[in-house]
Amino acid sequence: MGVIRAKLIFSREIHRGCPRSRDLPGVELGDRQEANLPGVQQQRQQEKREQKLKDIREQVAEGKLVIRAMTAEERARFPRREATPTRRGGKRR
């Protein structure tokens, strides 16, 4: 039983140093939270969003995509939705 416990403790120590927890070199997790810097996942999402916006701008410039105002009929069919409050934190696993 002592060997299993030692393996669990050892594996936790190894995983603490994995690349996912060391996304910003020289910045500890607590420092990152205090500095309000985004994590790796947020950075990837932001990069993906910026790429999509860039693609849309290129399509508009090339004439492949047209952005237009809604007609009165469309506005009646698709009314404006109220902004839903964003959920901060989410569930932890």
PyRosetta script that sets phi, psi and omega in degrees:
from pyrosetta import init, pose_from_sequence

init()
pose = pose_from_sequence("MGVIRAKLIFSREIHRGCPRSRDLPGVELGDRQEANLPGVQQQRQQEKREQKLKDIREQVAEGKLVIRAMTAEERARFPRREATPTRRGGKRR")
pose.set_psi(1, -34.2)
pose.set_omega(1, 179.0)
pose.set_phi(2, -66.6)
pose.set_psi(2, -32.9)
pose.set_omega(2, -180.0)
pose.set_phi(3, -68.1)
pose.set_psi(3, -42.7)
pose.set_omega(3, 179.4)
pose.set_phi(4, -62.3)
pose.set_psi(4, -43.6)
pose.set_omega(4, 179.6)
pose.set_phi(5, -62.3)
pose.set_psi(5, -41.5)
pose.set_omega(5, 178.8)
pose.set_phi(6, -63.4)
pose.set_psi(6, -39.3)
pose.set_omega(6, 179.0)
pose.set_phi(7, -64.8)
pose.set_psi(7, -40.8)
pose.set_omega(7, 178.8)
pose.set_phi(8, -62.9)
pose.set_psi(8, -45.1)
pose.set_omega(8, 179.9)
pose.set_phi(9, -64.3)
pose.set_psi(9, -42.5)
pose.set_omega(9, -179.9)
pose.set_phi(10, -63.9)
pose.set_psi(10, -43.5)
pose.set_omega(10, -178.7)
pose.set_phi(11, -66.2)
pose.set_psi(11, -34.9)
pose.set_omega(11, 176.9)
pose.set_phi(12, -63.6)
pose.set_psi(12, -40.8)
pose.set_omega(12, -179.9)
pose.set_phi(13, -65.9)
pose.set_psi(13, -36.5)
pose.set_omega(13, 178.4)
pose.set_phi(14, -66.1)
pose.set_psi(14, -45.9)
pose.set_omega(14, -176.3)
pose.set_phi(15, -70.2)
pose.set_psi(15, -22.6)
pose.set_omega(15, 176.9)
pose.set_phi(16, -63.8)
pose.set_psi(16, -27.7)
pose.set_omega(16, -178.3)
pose.set_phi(17, -96.9)
pose.set_psi(17, 12.0)
pose.set_omega(17, -177.4)
pose.set_phi(18, -68.8)
pose.set_psi(18, 158.8)
pose.set_omega(18, -176.6)
pose.set_phi(19, -57.5)
pose.set_psi(19, -29.9)
pose.set_omega(19, -179.3)
pose.set_phi(20, -64.2)
pose.set_psi(20, -31.8)
pose.set_omega(20, -179.2)
pose.set_phi(21, -91.5)
pose.set_psi(21, -6.9)
pose.set_omega(21, 179.6)
pose.set_phi(22, -115.5)
pose.set_psi(22, 47.6)
pose.set_omega(22, -174.3)
pose.set_phi(23, -71.2)
pose.set_psi(23, -26.0)
pose.set_omega(23, 178.2)
pose.set_phi(24, -118.4)
pose.set_psi(24, 110.1)
pose.set_omega(24, -176.8)
pose.set_phi(25, -64.1)
pose.set_psi(25, 135.6)
pose.set_omega(25, 177.3)
pose.set_phi(26, 80.9)
pose.set_psi(26, 1.3)
pose.set_omega(26, 180.0)
pose.set_phi(27, -120.0)
pose.set_psi(27, 119.9)
pose.set_omega(27, 178.4)
pose.set_phi(28, -74.6)
pose.set_psi(28, 160.6)
pose.set_omega(28, -178.0)
pose.set_phi(29, -55.7)
pose.set_psi(29, -45.9)
pose.set_omega(29, 179.9)
pose.set_phi(30, -62.8)
pose.set_psi(30, -39.4)
pose.set_omega(30, 178.7)
pose.set_phi(31, -64.4)
pose.set_psi(31, -38.8)
pose.set_omega(31, -179.0)
pose.set_phi(32, -64.7)
pose.set_psi(32, -41.7)
pose.set_omega(32, 179.9)
pose.set_phi(33, -66.6)
pose.set_psi(33, -40.5)
pose.set_omega(33, 179.2)
pose.set_phi(34, -67.4)
pose.set_psi(34, -36.6)
pose.set_omega(34, -179.2)
pose.set_phi(35, -80.0)
pose.set_psi(35, -8.7)
pose.set_omega(35, 179.1)
pose.set_phi(36, 60.9)
pose.set_psi(36, 41.4)
pose.set_omega(36, 177.6)
pose.set_phi(37, -91.0)
pose.set_psi(37, 144.0)
pose.set_omega(37, -178.6)
pose.set_phi(38, -71.9)
pose.set_psi(38, 151.0)
pose.set_omega(38, 176.2)
pose.set_phi(39, -81.5)
pose.set_psi(39, -179.1)
pose.set_omega(39, -177.3)
pose.set_phi(40, -62.6)
pose.set_psi(40, -44.4)
pose.set_omega(40, -178.6)
pose.set_phi(41, -62.0)
pose.set_psi(41, -43.4)
pose.set_omega(41, 179.3)
pose.set_phi(42, -64.5)
pose.set_psi(42, -36.9)
pose.set_omega(42, 178.7)
pose.set_phi(43, -64.3)
pose.set_psi(43, -42.6)
pose.set_omega(43, 178.7)
pose.set_phi(44, -63.5)
pose.set_psi(44, -43.0)
pose.set_omega(44, 179.0)
pose.set_phi(45, -62.9)
pose.set_psi(45, -40.8)
pose.set_omega(45, 179.7)
pose.set_phi(46, -65.7)
pose.set_psi(46, -42.0)
pose.set_omega(46, 179.0)
pose.set_phi(47, -64.2)
pose.set_psi(47, -40.7)
pose.set_omega(47, 179.0)
pose.set_phi(48, -64.0)
pose.set_psi(48, -42.4)
pose.set_omega(48, 178.8)
pose.set_phi(49, -62.7)
pose.set_psi(49, -45.0)
pose.set_omega(49, 180.0)
pose.set_phi(50, -62.8)
pose.set_psi(50, -38.0)
pose.set_omega(50, 178.8)
pose.set_phi(51, -64.9)
pose.set_psi(51, -42.2)
pose.set_omega(51, 178.4)
pose.set_phi(52, -62.5)
pose.set_psi(52, -43.8)
pose.set_omega(52, 178.9)
pose.set_phi(53, -63.3)
pose.set_psi(53, -38.2)
pose.set_omega(53, 178.1)
pose.set_phi(54, -63.2)
pose.set_psi(54, -42.6)
pose.set_omega(54, 178.6)
pose.set_phi(55, -62.4)
pose.set_psi(55, -41.6)
pose.set_omega(55, 179.2)
pose.set_phi(56, -63.2)
pose.set_psi(56, -44.5)
pose.set_omega(56, 179.5)
pose.set_phi(57, -61.4)
pose.set_psi(57, -40.6)
pose.set_omega(57, 178.9)
pose.set_phi(58, -64.7)
pose.set_psi(58, -42.2)
pose.set_omega(58, 179.7)
pose.set_phi(59, -64.6)
pose.set_psi(59, -38.6)
pose.set_omega(59, 177.4)
pose.set_phi(60, -64.8)
pose.set_psi(60, -44.2)
pose.set_omega(60, -178.9)
pose.set_phi(61, -63.8)
pose.set_psi(61, -35.5)
pose.set_omega(61, -179.6)
pose.set_phi(62, -82.1)
pose.set_psi(62, -9.1)
pose.set_omega(62, -179.6)
pose.set_phi(63, 84.8)
pose.set_psi(63, 8.1)
pose.set_omega(63, 179.7)
pose.set_phi(64, -81.3)
pose.set_psi(64, -18.2)
pose.set_omega(64, -178.7)
pose.set_phi(65, -133.8)
pose.set_psi(65, 134.3)
pose.set_omega(65, 179.9)
pose.set_phi(66, -119.0)
pose.set_psi(66, 127.6)
pose.set_omega(66, 175.8)
pose.set_phi(67, -105.1)
pose.set_psi(67, 122.3)
pose.set_omega(67, -176.5)
pose.set_phi(68, -132.2)
pose.set_psi(68, 165.3)
pose.set_omega(68, 177.4)
pose.set_phi(69, -75.6)
pose.set_psi(69, 150.6)
pose.set_omega(69, 177.8)
pose.set_phi(70, -71.8)
pose.set_psi(70, 145.6)
pose.set_omega(70, 174.7)
pose.set_phi(71, -79.2)
pose.set_psi(71, 167.7)
pose.set_omega(71, 179.1)
pose.set_phi(72, -61.8)
pose.set_psi(72, -37.6)
pose.set_omega(72, 178.7)
pose.set_phi(73, -64.5)
pose.set_psi(73, -44.7)
pose.set_omega(73, 178.6)
pose.set_phi(74, -64.5)
pose.set_psi(74, -39.0)
pose.set_omega(74, 179.4)
pose.set_phi(75, -63.1)
pose.set_psi(75, -37.2)
pose.set_omega(75, 177.9)
pose.set_phi(76, -70.0)
pose.set_psi(76, -37.6)
pose.set_omega(76, -179.3)
pose.set_phi(77, -72.7)
pose.set_psi(77, -35.0)
pose.set_omega(77, -177.1)
pose.set_phi(78, -122.0)
pose.set_psi(78, 79.6)
pose.set_omega(78, -178.0)
pose.set_phi(79, -67.0)
pose.set_psi(79, 157.3)
pose.set_omega(79, 179.8)
pose.set_phi(80, -65.9)
pose.set_psi(80, 133.2)
pose.set_omega(80, 179.3)
pose.set_phi(81, -90.6)
pose.set_psi(81, 148.2)
pose.set_omega(81, 175.1)
pose.set_phi(82, -70.6)
pose.set_psi(82, 145.2)
pose.set_omega(82, 178.4)
pose.set_phi(83, -68.8)
pose.set_psi(83, 129.0)
pose.set_omega(83, 178.1)
pose.set_phi(84, -88.7)
pose.set_psi(84, 140.6)
pose.set_omega(84, 179.2)
pose.set_phi(85, -65.6)
pose.set_psi(85, 135.5)
pose.set_omega(85, -179.9)
pose.set_phi(86, -76.8)
pose.set_psi(86, 146.1)
pose.set_omega(86, -179.8)
pose.set_phi(87, -92.3)
pose.set_psi(87, 120.3)
pose.set_omega(87, 179.9)
pose.set_phi(88, -95.2)
pose.set_psi(88, 137.7)
pose.set_omega(88, 176.1)
pose.set_phi(89, 95.5)
pose.set_psi(89, -64.9)
pose.set_omega(89, -177.9)
pose.set_phi(90, 78.2)
pose.set_psi(90, 179.6)
pose.set_omega(90, -179.3)
pose.set_phi(91, -79.5)
pose.set_psi(91, 143.8)
pose.set_omega(91, 175.2)
pose.set_phi(92, -101.1)
pose.set_psi(92, 141.9)
pose.set_omega(92, 178.3)
pose.set_phi(93, -95.0)
pose.dump_pdb("model.pdb")
